[in-house]
Amino acid sequence: MSQAAKYTKIVAWSEEDQCFVGSCPELFYGGCHGDDQSAVFAELCQIAEETVELLLSEGRPLPAPSGHDESLPASSPRSTAN
């Protein structure tokens, strides 16, 4: 699994914009948008990958993924969802 796969990615319909809007709030502000939900998700995943690569190449630490809690025991249902 890639580092970027650990981060929450959201694709939702925007009534205001009349398109799907993708965001990855743990990694960056803004995101991407388009008419095709699958294409927006694919683009969002690519942006997340590039953001992780950029942070690492600059020697900057990666933010902790919000959906990942190291303190949960391995048998916890939540720990297997990520």
PyMOL Python script that loads the backbone (N, CA, C, O; Angstrom):
from pymol import cmd

cmd.read_pdbstr("""\
ATOM      1  N   MET A   1       0.845  -1.171   0.000  1.00  0.00           N
ATOM      2  CA  MET A   1       0.000   0.000   0.000  1.00  0.00           C
ATOM      3  C   MET A   1       0.898   1.244   0.000  1.00  0.00           C
ATOM      4  O   MET A   1       1.889   1.312   0.727  1.00  0.00           O
ATOM      5  N   SER A   2       0.535   2.200  -0.813  1.00  0.00           N
ATOM      6  CA  SER A   2       1.314   3.437  -0.877  1.00  0.00           C
ATOM      7  C   SER A   2       1.015   4.323   0.331  1.00  0.00           C
ATOM      8  O   SER A   2      -0.016   4.167   0.987  1.00  0.00           O
ATOM      9  N   GLN A   3       1.913   5.238   0.613  1.00  0.00           N
ATOM     10  CA  GLN A   3       1.695   6.197   1.705  1.00  0.00           C
ATOM     11  C   GLN A   3       0.421   6.997   1.475  1.00  0.00           C
ATOM     12  O   GLN A   3      -0.339   7.227   2.416  1.00  0.00           O
ATOM     13  N   ALA A   4       0.178   7.420   0.251  1.00  0.00           N
ATOM     14  CA  ALA A   4      -0.985   8.255  -0.059  1.00  0.00           C
ATOM     15  C   ALA A   4      -2.297   7.516   0.148  1.00  0.00           C
ATOM     16  O   ALA A   4      -3.326   8.143   0.400  1.00  0.00           O
ATOM     17  N   ALA A   5      -2.277   6.190   0.045  1.00  0.00           N
ATOM     18  CA  ALA A   5      -3.502   5.404   0.212  1.00  0.00           C
ATOM     19  C   ALA A   5      -4.038   5.472   1.632  1.00  0.00           C
ATOM     20  O   ALA A   5      -5.203   5.150   1.867  1.00  0.00           O
ATOM     21  N   LYS A   6      -3.213   5.883   2.579  1.00  0.00           N
ATOM     22  CA  LYS A   6      -3.626   5.949   3.983  1.00  0.00           C
ATOM     23  C   LYS A   6      -4.477   7.176   4.301  1.00  0.00           C
ATOM     24  O   LYS A   6      -5.076   7.258   5.373  1.00  0.00           O
ATOM     25  N   TYR A   7      -4.529   8.122   3.378  1.00  0.00           N
ATOM     26  CA  TYR A   7      -5.229   9.382   3.648  1.00  0.00           C
ATOM     27  C   TYR A   7      -6.664   9.352   3.139  1.00  0.00           C
ATOM     28  O   TYR A   7      -6.967   8.740   2.115  1.00  0.00           O
ATOM     29  N   THR A   8      -7.534  10.025   3.874  1.00  0.00           N
ATOM     30  CA  THR A   8      -8.945  10.113   3.523  1.00  0.00           C
ATOM     31  C   THR A   8      -9.119  10.897   2.229  1.00  0.00           C
ATOM     32  O   THR A   8      -8.571  11.986   2.061  1.00  0.00           O
ATOM     33  N   LYS A   9      -9.892  10.316   1.324  1.00  0.00           N
ATOM     34  CA  LYS A   9     -10.211  10.992   0.065  1.00  0.00           C
ATOM     35  C   LYS A   9     -11.726  11.084  -0.040  1.00  0.00           C
ATOM     36  O   LYS A   9     -12.427  10.087   0.127  1.00  0.00           O
ATOM     37  N   ILE A  10     -12.222  12.267  -0.315  1.00  0.00           N
ATOM     38  CA  ILE A  10     -13.658  12.504  -0.366  1.00  0.00           C
ATOM     39  C   ILE A  10     -14.043  13.004  -1.748  1.00  0.00           C
ATOM     40  O   ILE A  10     -13.459  13.962  -2.254  1.00  0.00           O
ATOM     41  N   VAL A  11     -15.025  12.354  -2.355  1.00  0.00           N
ATOM     42  CA  VAL A  11     -15.604  12.818  -3.619  1.00  0.00           C
ATOM     43  C   VAL A  11     -17.096  12.967  -3.361  1.00  0.00           C
ATOM     44  O   VAL A  11     -17.771  12.000  -3.007  1.00  0.00           O
ATOM     45  N   ALA A  12     -17.602  14.172  -3.537  1.00  0.00           N
ATOM     46  CA  ALA A  12     -19.019  14.436  -3.272  1.00  0.00           C
ATOM     47  C   ALA A  12     -19.583  15.359  -4.340  1.00  0.00           C
ATOM     48  O   ALA A  12     -18.864  16.170  -4.924  1.00  0.00           O
ATOM     49  N   TRP A  13     -20.866  15.223  -4.582  1.00  0.00           N
ATOM     50  CA  TRP A  13     -21.554  16.096  -5.530  1.00  0.00           C
ATOM     51  C   TRP A  13     -21.744  17.464  -4.904  1.00  0.00           C
ATOM     52  O   TRP A  13     -22.158  17.566  -3.749  1.00  0.00           O
ATOM     53  N   SER A  14     -21.447  18.507  -5.646  1.00  0.00           N
ATOM     54  CA  SER A  14     -21.654  19.879  -5.190  1.00  0.00           C
ATOM     55  C   SER A  14     -22.812  20.485  -5.973  1.00  0.00           C
ATOM     56  O   SER A  14     -22.718  20.693  -7.183  1.00  0.00           O
ATOM     57  N   GLU A  15     -23.895  20.762  -5.272  1.00  0.00           N
ATOM     58  CA  GLU A  15     -25.037  21.427  -5.913  1.00  0.00           C
ATOM     59  C   GLU A  15     -24.627  22.808  -6.413  1.00  0.00           C
ATOM     60  O   GLU A  15     -25.033  23.236  -7.494  1.00  0.00           O
ATOM     61  N   GLU A  16     -23.824  23.495  -5.619  1.00  0.00           N
ATOM     62  CA  GLU A  16     -23.388  24.842  -5.984  1.00  0.00           C
ATOM     63  C   GLU A  16     -22.579  24.850  -7.271  1.00  0.00           C
ATOM     64  O   GLU A  16     -22.787  25.699  -8.138  1.00  0.00           O
ATOM     65  N   ASP A  17     -21.655  23.904  -7.393  1.00  0.00           N
ATOM     66  CA  ASP A  17     -20.775  23.852  -8.569  1.00  0.00           C
ATOM     67  C   ASP A  17     -21.323  22.972  -9.687  1.00  0.00           C
ATOM     68  O   ASP A  17     -20.832  23.021 -10.814  1.00  0.00           O
ATOM     69  N   GLN A  18     -22.342  22.165  -9.379  1.00  0.00           N
ATOM     70  CA  GLN A  18     -22.936  21.239 -10.343  1.00  0.00           C
ATOM     71  C   GLN A  18     -21.902  20.279 -10.927  1.00  0.00           C
ATOM     72  O   GLN A  18     -21.861  20.036 -12.133  1.00  0.00           O
ATOM     73  N   CYS A  19     -21.064  19.741 -10.032  1.00  0.00           N
ATOM     74  CA  CYS A  19     -20.070  18.744 -10.427  1.00  0.00           C
ATOM     75  C   CYS A  19     -19.608  18.001  -9.181  1.00  0.00           C
ATOM     76  O   CYS A  19     -19.945  18.373  -8.056  1.00  0.00           O
ATOM     77  N   PHE A  20     -18.830  16.943  -9.401  1.00  0.00           N
ATOM     78  CA  PHE A  20     -18.223  16.224  -8.287  1.00  0.00           C
ATOM     79  C   PHE A  20     -16.963  16.966  -7.865  1.00  0.00           C
ATOM     80  O   PHE A  20     -16.191  17.428  -8.705  1.00  0.00           O
ATOM     81  N   VAL A  21     -16.763  17.075  -6.550  1.00  0.00           N
ATOM     82  CA  VAL A  21     -15.598  17.762  -6.001  1.00  0.00           C
ATOM     83  C   VAL A  21     -14.834  16.765  -5.140  1.00  0.00           C
ATOM     84  O   VAL A  21     -15.412  16.100  -4.280  1.00  0.00           O
ATOM     85  N   GLY A  22     -13.533  16.669  -5.380  1.00  0.00           N
ATOM     86  CA  GLY A  22     -12.684  15.759  -4.621  1.00  0.00           C
ATOM     87  C   GLY A  22     -11.744  16.522  -3.711  1.00  0.00           C
ATOM     88  O   GLY A  22     -11.205  17.562  -4.090  1.00  0.00           O
ATOM     89  N   SER A  23     -11.549  16.000  -2.502  1.00  0.00           N
ATOM     90  CA  SER A  23     -10.619  16.635  -1.564  1.00  0.00           C
ATOM     91  C   SER A  23      -9.915  15.572  -0.726  1.00  0.00           C
ATOM     92  O   SER A  23     -10.406  14.455  -0.562  1.00  0.00           O
ATOM     93  N   CYS A  24      -8.769  15.945  -0.209  1.00  0.00           N
ATOM     94  CA  CYS A  24      -7.975  15.096   0.687  1.00  0.00           C
ATOM     95  C   CYS A  24      -7.524  16.007   1.818  1.00  0.00           C
ATOM     96  O   CYS A  24      -6.382  16.467   1.829  1.00  0.00           O
ATOM     97  N   PRO A  25      -8.424  16.271   2.780  1.00  0.00           N
ATOM     98  CA  PRO A  25      -8.194  17.324   3.775  1.00  0.00           C
ATOM     99  C   PRO A  25      -6.953  17.148   4.643  1.00  0.00           C
ATOM    100  O   PRO A  25      -6.436  18.135   5.166  1.00  0.00           O
ATOM    101  N   GLU A  26      -6.467  15.944   4.810  1.00  0.00           N
ATOM    102  CA  GLU A  26      -5.274  15.735   5.635  1.00  0.00           C
ATOM    103  C   GLU A  26      -3.991  16.167   4.926  1.00  0.00           C
ATOM    104  O   GLU A  26      -2.994  16.482   5.576  1.00  0.00           O
ATOM    105  N   LEU A  27      -4.021  16.181   3.600  1.00  0.00           N
ATOM    106  CA  LEU A  27      -2.803  16.481   2.834  1.00  0.00           C
ATOM    107  C   LEU A  27      -2.770  17.876   2.221  1.00  0.00           C
ATOM    108  O   LEU A  27      -1.713  18.504   2.175  1.00  0.00           O
ATOM    109  N   PHE A  28      -3.929  18.374   1.745  1.00  0.00           N
ATOM    110  CA  PHE A  28      -3.911  19.666   1.053  1.00  0.00           C
ATOM    111  C   PHE A  28      -5.287  20.302   1.058  1.00  0.00           C
ATOM    112  O   PHE A  28      -6.305  19.627   1.217  1.00  0.00           O
ATOM    113  N   TYR A  29      -5.297  21.609   0.882  1.00  0.00           N
ATOM    114  CA  TYR A  29      -6.547  22.354   0.714  1.00  0.00           C
ATOM    115  C   TYR A  29      -6.896  22.347  -0.766  1.00  0.00           C
ATOM    116  O   TYR A  29      -6.020  22.209  -1.619  1.00  0.00           O
ATOM    117  N   GLY A  30      -8.158  22.495  -1.059  1.00  0.00           N
ATOM    118  CA  GLY A  30      -8.571  22.450  -2.462  1.00  0.00           C
ATOM    119  C   GLY A  30      -8.670  21.015  -2.915  1.00  0.00           C
ATOM    120  O   GLY A  30      -8.863  20.113  -2.100  1.00  0.00           O
ATOM    121  N   GLY A  31      -8.543  20.800  -4.183  1.00  0.00           N
ATOM    122  CA  GLY A  31      -8.646  19.444  -4.705  1.00  0.00           C
ATOM    123  C   GLY A  31      -8.855  19.461  -6.195  1.00  0.00           C
ATOM    124  O   GLY A  31      -8.124  20.120  -6.935  1.00  0.00           O
ATOM    125  N   CYS A  32      -9.869  18.724  -6.633  1.00  0.00           N
ATOM    126  CA  CYS A  32     -10.157  18.632  -8.055  1.00  0.00           C
ATOM    127  C   CYS A  32     -11.663  18.507  -8.238  1.00  0.00           C
ATOM    128  O   CYS A  32     -12.404  18.301  -7.278  1.00  0.00           O
ATOM    129  N   HIS A  33     -12.096  18.632  -9.467  1.00  0.00           N
ATOM    130  CA  HIS A  33     -13.532  18.550  -9.740  1.00  0.00           C
ATOM    131  C   HIS A  33     -13.767  18.068 -11.170  1.00  0.00           C
ATOM    132  O   HIS A  33     -12.872  18.116 -12.014  1.00  0.00           O
ATOM    133  N   GLY A  34     -14.986  17.605 -11.419  1.00  0.00           N
ATOM    134  CA  GLY A  34     -15.338  17.152 -12.757  1.00  0.00           C
ATOM    135  C   GLY A  34     -16.719  16.528 -12.781  1.00  0.00           C
ATOM    136  O   GLY A  34     -17.385  16.410 -11.753  1.00  0.00           O
ATOM    137  N   ASP A  35     -17.137  16.130 -13.972  1.00  0.00           N
ATOM    138  CA  ASP A  35     -18.476  15.564 -14.169  1.00  0.00           C
ATOM    139  C   ASP A  35     -18.549  14.065 -13.896  1.00  0.00           C
ATOM    140  O   ASP A  35     -19.637  13.532 -13.674  1.00  0.00           O
ATOM    141  N   ASP A  36     -17.415  13.381 -13.909  1.00  0.00           N
ATOM    142  CA  ASP A  36     -17.383  11.940 -13.739  1.00  0.00           C
ATOM    143  C   ASP A  36     -16.786  11.595 -12.370  1.00  0.00           C
ATOM    144  O   ASP A  36     -15.621  11.890 -12.102  1.00  0.00           O
ATOM    145  N   GLN A  37     -17.589  10.971 -11.514  1.00  0.00           N
ATOM    146  CA  GLN A  37     -17.172  10.658 -10.153  1.00  0.00           C
ATOM    147  C   GLN A  37     -15.907   9.804 -10.113  1.00  0.00           C
ATOM    148  O   GLN A  37     -15.008  10.073  -9.316  1.00  0.00           O
ATOM    149  N   SER A  38     -15.825   8.791 -10.951  1.00  0.00           N
ATOM    150  CA  SER A  38     -14.653   7.907 -10.977  1.00  0.00           C
ATOM    151  C   SER A  38     -13.401   8.649 -11.432  1.00  0.00           C
ATOM    152  O   SER A  38     -12.317   8.441 -10.886  1.00  0.00           O
ATOM    153  N   ALA A  39     -13.550   9.504 -12.418  1.00  0.00           N
ATOM    154  CA  ALA A  39     -12.404  10.274 -12.915  1.00  0.00           C
ATOM    155  C   ALA A  39     -11.909  11.251 -11.856  1.00  0.00           C
ATOM    156  O   ALA A  39     -10.704  11.453 -11.706  1.00  0.00           O
ATOM    157  N   VAL A  40     -12.832  11.854 -11.126  1.00  0.00           N
ATOM    158  CA  VAL A  40     -12.437  12.782 -10.054  1.00  0.00           C
ATOM    159  C   VAL A  40     -11.679  12.017  -8.979  1.00  0.00           C
ATOM    160  O   VAL A  40     -10.669  12.505  -8.470  1.00  0.00           O
ATOM    161  N   PHE A  41     -12.152  10.817  -8.622  1.00  0.00           N
ATOM    162  CA  PHE A  41     -11.450  10.025  -7.610  1.00  0.00           C
ATOM    163  C   PHE A  41     -10.055   9.635  -8.091  1.00  0.00           C
ATOM    164  O   PHE A  41      -9.094   9.714  -7.326  1.00  0.00           O
ATOM    165  N   ALA A  42      -9.937   9.220  -9.333  1.00  0.00           N
ATOM    166  CA  ALA A  42      -8.629   8.845  -9.884  1.00  0.00           C
ATOM    167  C   ALA A  42      -7.675  10.037  -9.866  1.00  0.00           C
ATOM    168  O   ALA A  42      -6.507   9.895  -9.504  1.00  0.00           O
ATOM    169  N   GLU A  43      -8.170  11.204 -10.254  1.00  0.00           N
ATOM    170  CA  GLU A  43      -7.330  12.407 -10.235  1.00  0.00           C
ATOM    171  C   GLU A  43      -6.938  12.763  -8.807  1.00  0.00           C
ATOM    172  O   GLU A  43      -5.799  13.155  -8.553  1.00  0.00           O
ATOM    173  N   LEU A  44      -7.870  12.630  -7.883  1.00  0.00           N
ATOM    174  CA  LEU A  44      -7.600  12.923  -6.479  1.00  0.00           C
ATOM    175  C   LEU A  44      -6.509  12.002  -5.932  1.00  0.00           C
ATOM    176  O   LEU A  44      -5.619  12.452  -5.209  1.00  0.00           O
ATOM    177  N   CYS A  45      -6.577  10.732  -6.271  1.00  0.00           N
ATOM    178  CA  CYS A  45      -5.549   9.786  -5.835  1.00  0.00           C
ATOM    179  C   CYS A  45      -4.187  10.165  -6.405  1.00  0.00           C
ATOM    180  O   CYS A  45      -3.178  10.068  -5.706  1.00  0.00           O
ATOM    181  N   GLN A  46      -4.145  10.593  -7.660  1.00  0.00           N
ATOM    182  CA  GLN A  46      -2.884  11.014  -8.282  1.00  0.00           C
ATOM    183  C   GLN A  46      -2.319  12.252  -7.587  1.00  0.00           C
ATOM    184  O   GLN A  46      -1.117  12.330  -7.335  1.00  0.00           O
ATOM    185  N   ILE A  47      -3.179  13.212  -7.280  1.00  0.00           N
ATOM    186  CA  ILE A  47      -2.740  14.426  -6.583  1.00  0.00           C
ATOM    187  C   ILE A  47      -2.187  14.067  -5.206  1.00  0.00           C
ATOM    188  O   ILE A  47      -1.171  14.617  -4.780  1.00  0.00           O
ATOM    189  N   ALA A  48      -2.853  13.144  -4.511  1.00  0.00           N
ATOM    190  CA  ALA A  48      -2.380  12.720  -3.187  1.00  0.00           C
ATOM    191  C   ALA A  48      -1.002  12.066  -3.300  1.00  0.00           C
ATOM    192  O   ALA A  48      -0.115  12.354  -2.497  1.00  0.00           O
ATOM    193  N   GLU A  49      -0.818  11.188  -4.291  1.00  0.00           N
ATOM    194  CA  GLU A  49       0.485  10.552  -4.513  1.00  0.00           C
ATOM    195  C   GLU A  49       1.569  11.598  -4.755  1.00  0.00           C
ATOM    196  O   GLU A  49       2.649  11.532  -4.167  1.00  0.00           O
ATOM    197  N   GLU A  50       1.275  12.558  -5.621  1.00  0.00           N
ATOM    198  CA  GLU A  50       2.248  13.601  -5.935  1.00  0.00           C
ATOM    199  C   GLU A  50       2.556  14.476  -4.724  1.00  0.00           C
ATOM    200  O   GLU A  50       3.693  14.909  -4.542  1.00  0.00           O
ATOM    201  N   THR A  51       1.555  14.733  -3.904  1.00  0.00           N
ATOM    202  CA  THR A  51       1.765  15.542  -2.700  1.00  0.00           C
ATOM    203  C   THR A  51       2.675  14.817  -1.723  1.00  0.00           C
ATOM    204  O   THR A  51       3.582  15.428  -1.158  1.00  0.00           O
ATOM    205  N   VAL A  52       2.449  13.520  -1.511  1.00  0.00           N
ATOM    206  CA  VAL A  52       3.301  12.731  -0.624  1.00  0.00           C
ATOM    207  C   VAL A  52       4.736  12.708  -1.162  1.00  0.00           C
ATOM    208  O   VAL A  52       5.685  12.901  -0.402  1.00  0.00           O
ATOM    209  N   GLU A  53       4.895  12.476  -2.458  1.00  0.00           N
ATOM    210  CA  GLU A  53       6.235  12.466  -3.066  1.00  0.00           C
ATOM    211  C   GLU A  53       6.940  13.807  -2.869  1.00  0.00           C
ATOM    212  O   GLU A  53       8.129  13.845  -2.553  1.00  0.00           O
ATOM    213  N   LEU A  54       6.209  14.900  -3.054  1.00  0.00           N
ATOM    214  CA  LEU A  54       6.789  16.234  -2.890  1.00  0.00           C
ATOM    215  C   LEU A  54       7.234  16.470  -1.452  1.00  0.00           C
ATOM    216  O   LEU A  54       8.350  16.931  -1.211  1.00  0.00           O
ATOM    217  N   LEU A  55       6.363  16.152  -0.496  1.00  0.00           N
ATOM    218  CA  LEU A  55       6.715  16.339   0.915  1.00  0.00           C
ATOM    219  C   LEU A  55       7.955  15.536   1.275  1.00  0.00           C
ATOM    220  O   LEU A  55       8.861  16.048   1.933  1.00  0.00           O
ATOM    221  N   LEU A  56       7.997  14.281   0.845  1.00  0.00           N
ATOM    222  CA  LEU A  56       9.151  13.434   1.146  1.00  0.00           C
ATOM    223  C   LEU A  56      10.420  13.950   0.476  1.00  0.00           C
ATOM    224  O   LEU A  56      11.489  13.942   1.086  1.00  0.00           O
ATOM    225  N   SER A  57      10.312  14.396  -0.768  1.00  0.00           N
ATOM    226  CA  SER A  57      11.501  14.894  -1.481  1.00  0.00           C
ATOM    227  C   SER A  57      12.044  16.168  -0.850  1.00  0.00           C
ATOM    228  O   SER A  57      13.234  16.461  -0.961  1.00  0.00           O
ATOM    229  N   GLU A  58      11.172  16.925  -0.189  1.00  0.00           N
ATOM    230  CA  GLU A  58      11.591  18.148   0.502  1.00  0.00           C
ATOM    231  C   GLU A  58      12.028  17.877   1.937  1.00  0.00           C
ATOM    232  O   GLU A  58      12.414  18.801   2.653  1.00  0.00           O
ATOM    233  N   GLY A  59      11.970  16.624   2.359  1.00  0.00           N
ATOM    234  CA  GLY A  59      12.368  16.269   3.714  1.00  0.00           C
ATOM    235  C   GLY A  59      11.359  16.700   4.766  1.00  0.00           C
ATOM    236  O   GLY A  59      11.691  16.796   5.947  1.00  0.00           O
ATOM    237  N   ARG A  60      10.131  16.960   4.342  1.00  0.00           N
ATOM    238  CA  ARG A  60       9.095  17.387   5.279  1.00  0.00           C
ATOM    239  C   ARG A  60       8.348  16.158   5.798  1.00  0.00           C
ATOM    240  O   ARG A  60       8.172  15.181   5.070  1.00  0.00           O
ATOM    241  N   PRO A  61       7.913  16.211   7.050  1.00  0.00           N
ATOM    242  CA  PRO A  61       7.174  15.061   7.589  1.00  0.00           C
ATOM    243  C   PRO A  61       5.782  14.954   6.983  1.00  0.00           C
ATOM    244  O   PRO A  61       5.169  15.959   6.623  1.00  0.00           O
ATOM    245  N   LEU A  62       5.296  13.738   6.877  1.00  0.00           N
ATOM    246  CA  LEU A  62       3.940  13.529   6.391  1.00  0.00           C
ATOM    247  C   LEU A  62       2.977  13.718   7.561  1.00  0.00           C
ATOM    248  O   LEU A  62       3.266  13.286   8.677  1.00  0.00           O
ATOM    249  N   PRO A  63       1.836  14.360   7.315  1.00  0.00           N
ATOM    250  CA  PRO A  63       0.840  14.470   8.382  1.00  0.00           C
ATOM    251  C   PRO A  63       0.283  13.087   8.714  1.00  0.00           C
ATOM    252  O   PRO A  63       0.265  12.195   7.866  1.00  0.00           O
ATOM    253  N   ALA A  64      -0.163  12.923   9.938  1.00  0.00           N
ATOM    254  CA  ALA A  64      -0.765  11.648  10.338  1.00  0.00           C
ATOM    255  C   ALA A  64      -2.131  11.511   9.686  1.00  0.00           C
ATOM    256  O   ALA A  64      -2.926  12.450   9.722  1.00  0.00           O
ATOM    257  N   PRO A  65      -2.416  10.370   9.097  1.00  0.00           N
ATOM    258  CA  PRO A  65      -3.754  10.153   8.542  1.00  0.00           C
ATOM    259  C   PRO A  65      -4.779  10.153   9.676  1.00  0.00           C
ATOM    260  O   PRO A  65      -4.570   9.483  10.688  1.00  0.00           O
ATOM    261  N   SER A  66      -5.866  10.880   9.529  1.00  0.00           N
ATOM    262  CA  SER A  66      -6.826  11.004  10.628  1.00  0.00           C
ATOM    263  C   SER A  66      -7.601   9.730  10.898  1.00  0.00           C
ATOM    264  O   SER A  66      -8.053   9.525  12.025  1.00  0.00           O
ATOM    265  N   GLY A  67      -7.771   8.877   9.919  1.00  0.00           N
ATOM    266  CA  GLY A  67      -8.516   7.648  10.111  1.00  0.00           C
ATOM    267  C   GLY A  67      -7.684   6.506  10.645  1.00  0.00           C
ATOM    268  O   GLY A  67      -8.181   5.387  10.769  1.00  0.00           O
ATOM    269  N   HIS A  68      -6.422   6.764  10.964  1.00  0.00           N
ATOM    270  CA  HIS A  68      -5.521   5.702  11.387  1.00  0.00           C
ATOM    271  C   HIS A  68      -5.104   5.953  12.825  1.00  0.00           C
ATOM    272  O   HIS A  68      -4.468   6.962  13.130  1.00  0.00           O
ATOM    273  N   ASP A  69      -5.465   5.032  13.707  1.00  0.00           N
ATOM    274  CA  ASP A  69      -5.153   5.191  15.120  1.00  0.00           C
ATOM    275  C   ASP A  69      -4.302   4.013  15.569  1.00  0.00           C
ATOM    276  O   ASP A  69      -4.799   2.895  15.704  1.00  0.00           O
ATOM    277  N   GLU A  70      -3.020   4.266  15.798  1.00  0.00           N
ATOM    278  CA  GLU A  70      -2.084   3.211  16.202  1.00  0.00           C
ATOM    279  C   GLU A  70      -2.438   2.624  17.560  1.00  0.00           C
ATOM    280  O   GLU A  70      -1.987   1.526  17.887  1.00  0.00           O
ATOM    281  N   SER A  71      -3.243   3.335  18.366  1.00  0.00           N
ATOM    282  CA  SER A  71      -3.536   2.870  19.717  1.00  0.00           C
ATOM    283  C   SER A  71      -4.611   1.791  19.750  1.00  0.00           C
ATOM    284  O   SER A  71      -4.814   1.169  20.792  1.00  0.00           O
ATOM    285  N   LEU A  72      -5.302   1.552  18.645  1.00  0.00           N
ATOM    286  CA  LEU A  72      -6.350   0.540  18.620  1.00  0.00           C
ATOM    287  C   LEU A  72      -5.733  -0.852  18.557  1.00  0.00           C
ATOM    288  O   LEU A  72      -4.749  -1.057  17.847  1.00  0.00           O
ATOM    289  N   PRO A  73      -6.300  -1.813  19.291  1.00  0.00           N
ATOM    290  CA  PRO A  73      -5.763  -3.187  19.216  1.00  0.00           C
ATOM    291  C   PRO A  73      -6.036  -3.783  17.834  1.00  0.00           C
ATOM    292  O   PRO A  73      -6.973  -3.373  17.148  1.00  0.00           O
ATOM    293  N   ALA A  74      -5.225  -4.736  17.438  1.00  0.00           N
ATOM    294  CA  ALA A  74      -5.350  -5.348  16.119  1.00  0.00           C
ATOM    295  C   ALA A  74      -6.691  -6.015  15.917  1.00  0.00           C
ATOM    296  O   ALA A  74      -7.134  -6.155  14.777  1.00  0.00           O
ATOM    297  N   SER A  75      -7.360  -6.437  16.993  1.00  0.00           N
ATOM    298  CA  SER A  75      -8.651  -7.093  16.857  1.00  0.00           C
ATOM    299  C   SER A  75      -9.812  -6.116  16.715  1.00  0.00           C
ATOM    300  O   SER A  75     -10.951  -6.532  16.501  1.00  0.00           O
ATOM    301  N   SER A  76      -9.531  -4.818  16.831  1.00  0.00           N
ATOM    302  CA  SER A  76     -10.587  -3.823  16.735  1.00  0.00           C
ATOM    303  C   SER A  76     -11.114  -3.752  15.309  1.00  0.00           C
ATOM    304  O   SER A  76     -10.318  -3.681  14.373  1.00  0.00           O
ATOM    305  N   PRO A  77     -12.447  -3.769  15.109  1.00  0.00           N
ATOM    306  CA  PRO A  77     -13.005  -3.672  13.744  1.00  0.00           C
ATOM    307  C   PRO A  77     -12.552  -2.414  13.034  1.00  0.00           C
ATOM    308  O   PRO A  77     -12.332  -2.442  11.823  1.00  0.00           O
ATOM    309  N   ARG A  78     -12.404  -1.304  13.755  1.00  0.00           N
ATOM    310  CA  ARG A  78     -12.010  -0.051  13.127  1.00  0.00           C
ATOM    311  C   ARG A  78     -10.598  -0.133  12.569  1.00  0.00           C
ATOM    312  O   ARG A  78     -10.321   0.446  11.519  1.00  0.00           O
ATOM    313  N   SER A  79      -9.711  -0.829  13.238  1.00  0.00           N
ATOM    314  CA  SER A  79      -8.319  -0.894  12.794  1.00  0.00           C
ATOM    315  C   SER A  79      -8.161  -1.640  11.476  1.00  0.00           C
ATOM    316  O   SER A  79      -7.160  -1.445  10.787  1.00  0.00           O
ATOM    317  N   THR A  80      -9.115  -2.488  11.104  1.00  0.00           N
ATOM    318  CA  THR A  80      -8.998  -3.231   9.850  1.00  0.00           C
ATOM    319  C   THR A  80      -9.670  -2.512   8.684  1.00  0.00           C
ATOM    320  O   THR A  80      -9.589  -2.976   7.547  1.00  0.00           O
ATOM    321  N   ALA A  81     -10.333  -1.385   8.951  1.00  0.00           N
ATOM    322  CA  ALA A  81     -11.048  -0.660   7.900  1.00  0.00           C
ATOM    323  C   ALA A  81     -10.112   0.158   7.035  1.00  0.00           C
ATOM    324  O   ALA A  81     -10.516   0.575   5.950  1.00  0.00           O
ATOM    325  N   ASN A  82      -8.894   0.408   7.452  1.00  0.00           N
ATOM    326  CA  ASN A  82      -7.972   1.263   6.690  1.00  0.00           C
ATOM    327  C   ASN A  82      -7.085   0.464   5.800  1.00  0.00           C
ATOM    328  O   ASN A  82      -6.252   1.028   5.091  1.00  0.00           O
TER     329      ASN A  82
END
""", "prot")
cmd.dss("prot")
cmd.show_as("cartoon", "prot")
cmd.util.cbc("prot")
cmd.orient("prot")
